[in-house]
């Protein structure tokens, strides 16, 4: 229970670091008040340009990866083939990533007004199943090049993660990854309802 508690607390606090808000404010902008009002990479890129948004991309992804690594370390670093999370590390790592995603979506350090957790999810999956995320990045690059659309490539890569994970992990872990993706769906749904109300 201690490793689970540490993983969840660390994951939530890491996820709560409002990278997009900090970066955008350094440029005199609050991403929660401009554009689509989402404090994440895409809105910062649209408002300030790709170069200014790079730290947001890196920071939001790193939050998920660090949370997953924390869960992996405190649970004894149990992995299987291709460095995929296994055994006693599965629950702490998945809960750490879920907590980081929740922290990103509802950050205690930013008045609980956060982003949609897509990059935090990707960072977590990079630790949960490294080869799946490598293949997902390949899908992103090829699709973005072929269709000249980063957005389409990114969506295809994210939604393809569970399918790619099936190549390296048992189905129950793939189902758990699907559970993490439900948090993204929940945040998108909340944002849509808020926008409609506004």
C-alpha angles and dihedrals in degrees: 000000000000093000091049092049093048091047094051096045094045092045094051094047092048091048091049093063100110098220096167092049093049094047095044093046089055084063093046097259135109107210090206090067102044138053112357089343092237112137095220144102098279097052092045090050091050093049103036107017136256097287094055090047096054093087089052092052091048096042097048091047092046091054091063094043094049092048091052092047090051090054090046094051098045091048096053102267098271112182138159133201118338088016092285117160113262146163120003092001096063099082098042093046096048092045090048091053092045089051092049090051090049089048091051092048096042106020119190089208094056107044091271090287105128145147136269100272098230096131092040088054091050092051091051093049089051086067097034094053114359098185092053092055091046090055091044090055089050089052089050094051096045094045094045090050095045096044097029088232124115091185094058091045092050093050093048091048095049096046090044094057096091092048091050092045089058087071091063110021139048119268094252090063090047088053089052089052088052087054090056089051089055088066088059090050091049092053093047089050092049091049091051092050091048092050092049091049091048 
